[in-house]
């Protein structure tokens, strides 16, 4: 029987030993099914039943289930046809020439593959083996067999020969791949218990529901869109990308004892498993607008704002205590879990090193590849040798957000904000806050002064800022 295919949907069929259906959906397609609502009326042939497209509430996302059940998400991308064919594994037929356009550029929509439809056996081949591309197998085997693999730290920061690791744990990795496999994401994709949540600069984030147990998040490392566009898929990942995920997992594992850092449940390859933060990012907690038009910041009490400031500083203290520089401190790197602020995502984390040529084993500075953000310290923009003090300036920018309810330099474009920071200017604070009689506002302003010091050698340490805030909170309590 024939069914109506929803608008903005194109449907293809390919026979290659098994029935495979590819559904290309525009990024604003009307597919929001999540198990509890009615299924979209999609068909591939006259006898094909309704196909369940698993998405999260309101998100225009579809999961990709390839042969063998390897599951990943394809974000909308501008790509050439040759790359699109490789990306979509659609070599037996030309890519459709009527793909949607966005600002005049071709867009590859999100896709889903199902094997053996309408009697789907999408998870394994007849022999019960997971199907993986030959290229992936070769790459995994090469890395696994390479006893001389050097964690490619030098790809991101410049390290002099005399700068060596401070602790032996920094040079190891403890993957726990069984933790990833036990999540059974291919099956959970079909039941609506595994779905895409969001993407950041380095990760795609998926929520994994565990009825009767704790929900978790599966973070999958993914190079940024600008990096992916226009390059062959075989060149998207390099050895140093493995090291980015290794460091992220290693630091979180080392800091599991800290109540102010998100704990690690496991990692393998490009994937990391952490607990689900039921309060979302701290940025969302501050900025989400309710039905009455008030932001989360407006609804917070003064003491609650100070409590979050204390927890943010303590998370940074714990990272600095093991000689780790976060390097990308923003409100979205903190998560609200069970009412407590926890620092996570150390993808840009820097493991400080000691100078072996110095009898006192002083810490080496580092020169990072360009990473400009409006929360960054002056020395970041000036590309000068850096220390852990870059995190203190960024902590000040976070405290500014807690104090004012606005992101730092939100009134200026990024380039103008950069110029202002280099010249030593500070972000504007309204007179109502400067003259406020609220003791918390006074405390946050004083803490801000500890962080916003132009000379990094004169800035307060994370412990000094945290101690000041914690003592102030105890006095108020």
Secondary structure, DSSP 8 states (H G I E B T S, - for coil): ------TTEEEEEEESSSEEEEEEE-TT-S----SSS------SSTT---------TT----EEE-GGG-EEE---B---HHHHHHHHT-TTS---TT--EETTEE-B-EEEEEESTTS---SS-TTS-----HHHHHHHHHHHH-TT----GGGTEE--TTEEESSGGGG-----HHHHHTT-HHHHHHHTSEEEEEE-SSEEEEEE--TTS--EEEEEE---HHHHTTS-GGGS--HHHHHHHHHHHHHHHHTTT-TTB--EEEEETTEEEEE--TT-BHHHHHH-B-TTS-BHHHHS-HHHHHHHHHHHHHHHHHHHHTTEE-S---GGGEEEETTEEEE---TT-EE-EEETTSTT--B--BEE-----TT--HHHHTT--B-THHHHHHHHHHHHHHHHSS-TTTTS-HHHHHHHHHTT------HHHHT---HHHHHHHHHHHHH--SSGGGS--HHHHHHHHHHHHHHH-
